[in-house]
Amino acid sequence: MKLSLNILFILSSIAFATSLSLSDNSFTSPVDIDTTTTDQKDGITLMVEPNPFTPNGDGINDVVSFRVDGNTHLPVIYIYRSDGKCVFSAMGPMPVWDGRDKQGRDMETGGYIYQLEVDGYIFTGVINLIR
């Protein structure tokens, strides 16, 4: 006997589908999801990955990175909670966020707004943190 289910997951601003196949008390869950967010402005490209990210210490998707190409100055990243409070900021060639605030405390599961400033441009979006 085989049972197949198609499931749609909606996580904050990201939607993806998966299917489960049950056969002889076992299951598989193939998931095809693009975890990279890309934005471009006048020759400057921002790649944010992975999104969502899971900072749980297992070494897989523990940080989200902000890669900028085509820029001449170092980017600055700001991470905000949904209430508008800035919880993290960093500057560097490829800033990363590990899901902690400025004091090193783990942030809760949820959507966080990022604002990246580089060469006079501002990129914004949502990062989904899953614990």
C-alpha positions in Angstrom: 0.0 0.0 0.0 1.3 3.4 -1.0 0.0 6.8 0.2 1.2 10.0 -1.5 0.6 13.5 -0.1 1.3 16.8 -1.6 1.9 19.6 0.9 2.2 23.3 0.5 4.3 25.0 3.2 4.0 28.8 3.7 6.6 30.3 5.9 6.4 34.1 6.3 7.0 35.4 2.8 8.3 32.1 1.3 6.1 29.3 -0.1 7.3 26.0 -1.2 5.9 22.5 -1.9 7.0 19.1 -1.0 5.6 15.6 -1.4 5.6 12.7 1.0 5.5 9.0 -0.1 4.6 6.4 2.5 5.3 2.8 1.7 5.9 -0.1 4.0 6.2 2.2 7.1 8.9 4.5 5.6 8.7 7.9 4.0 10.8 10.2 1.9 10.4 13.9 1.6 12.0 15.4 -1.6 12.0 19.1 -1.3 13.0 21.4 -4.2 13.4 24.9 -2.8 15.5 27.9 -4.0 17.1 29.3 -0.8 18.8 32.2 -2.5 17.3 35.7 -2.7 18.8 38.0 -5.4 18.3 41.7 -6.0 20.0 44.0 -8.5 20.3 47.8 -8.8 22.4 49.6 -11.4 25.0 46.8 -11.7 25.2 46.0 -8.0 23.9 42.5 -7.2 22.9 41.3 -3.7 22.6 37.6 -3.0 21.2 36.5 0.3 21.5 32.8 1.2 20.2 30.7 2.7 16.7 31.9 3.3 15.3 30.5 5.5 18.2 29.7 7.7 18.5 27.5 10.8 21.1 28.6 13.4 20.9 25.5 15.5 24.6 24.6 15.7 24.5 21.6 13.3 26.8 23.3 10.8 24.1 23.4 8.1 22.6 26.8 7.2 23.6 28.2 10.6 24.3 31.7 9.2 22.8 33.8 6.4 25.3 35.6 4.2 24.9 38.8 2.2 27.1 38.7 -0.9 27.4 41.9 -2.9 29.0 42.1 -6.4 29.7 45.2 -8.4 30.2 47.5 -5.5 33.1 49.8 -4.7 32.6 50.3 -0.9 32.0 47.9 1.9 28.3 47.0 2.5 26.6 47.6 5.9 23.8 45.3 7.0 21.1 46.0 9.5 18.7 43.4 10.9 15.4 44.6 12.4 12.7 42.8 14.3 9.1 43.2 13.0 8.6 46.0 15.6 11.4 48.1 14.0 14.1 47.5 16.6 17.6 47.0 15.2 18.9 43.8 16.7 22.1 43.4 14.6 24.5 45.3 12.3 27.7 44.5 10.6 30.1 45.9 7.9 32.4 43.8 5.7 33.0 42.4 2.2 30.4 39.6 2.9 28.5 40.3 6.1 26.8 37.3 7.8 24.2 37.0 10.6 24.1 34.0 12.9 20.6 34.7 14.4 21.9 36.4 17.5 21.4 40.0 18.6 24.1 42.6 19.4 24.5 41.1 22.9 24.9 37.5 21.6 21.4 36.3 22.6 19.6 33.9 20.3 16.7 35.6 18.4 13.3 33.8 18.2 11.9 32.0 15.1 10.4 34.5 12.8 10.8 36.9 9.9 13.4 39.7 10.2 13.8 42.7 8.0 17.3 43.3 6.5 18.5 46.6 5.1 21.8 46.5 3.3 23.4 49.8 2.3 26.2 50.0 -0.3 27.5 52.6 -2.7 24.4 54.9 -2.1 21.9 52.1 -2.7 19.6 50.4 -0.1 18.4 46.8 -0.5 15.7 45.5 1.8 14.0 42.2 2.3 12.9 39.6 4.8 15.1 36.8 6.3 13.3 33.9 7.9 14.9 32.4 11.0 13.9 28.9 12.0 14.9 27.3 15.3 
